[in-house]
Amino acid sequence: MVSRRLFAEAFGTFWLVFAGTGAVVVDEVTGGGVTHVGVAITFGLVVMALIYALGKVSGCHINPAVTLGLCAAGRCERYLVVPYIGSQCAGAVLASGTLRMLFPESGGLGATNPAGSDLQSLVIEFLLTLLLMFVILGVTSGGGEEKLLGGIVIGGVIGLEAVFAGPISGASMNPARSLAPAVVAMRLDHVWIYVVAPIAGALAAVPLYRFIHSSPCRGSGDIGGCS
């Protein structure tokens, strides 16, 4: 049922934002109780867990950029793109609203902001999402063993990228993850970076994957597909 898939995407994105940006908020209000590495690990682990929990229901995209990338790769039906993105954004906003209620003293609610120039973060977010999407296409196109390890690999890539790039750009790679806290906290100055760059990076990964692997991206699996 489509409604079940949409609920799974909203539910999954809620937990991604609640746990991931929640770790940022807790680190803020406790004066470093989580640490930057702890935040990165939280994002990686929650994505890994959600892939295994929801992959067979909706594909566990939980990221508008990933949904668009999978559609471009022929792994997600076009009619599901807008409903998926709407569900992801709704779940993310609900998570940020919940964090606002629990931690009213938090200013940014874990929002992503450039530490340097806008261009620097734009390029970094593009490259981070390109690699993430490239890995997703790779682990979801192989056999059973690759798909079995897919959650670990994808979660590991997210944690890795968050560790080294988080202090510069926030390592969002996900428009919904950045848009939700920005909207709830009403801090929209730089949010365009985290919408444009991840979408462009995810779409760029598709022809790159096809070129390197010399074959079209086809098929769908438990993780990544919509069926």
Secondary structure as UniProt FT lines:
FT   HELIX           2..29
FT   TURN            30..31
FT   HELIX           36..58
FT   HELIX           64..72
FT   TURN            73..74
FT   HELIX           78..80
FT   HELIX           81..102
FT   TURN            104..105
FT   TURN            109..110
FT   HELIX           118..139
FT   HELIX           144..148
FT   HELIX           150..169
FT   HELIX           175..185
FT   TURN            189..192
FT   HELIX           193..213
FT   TURN            222..224
//
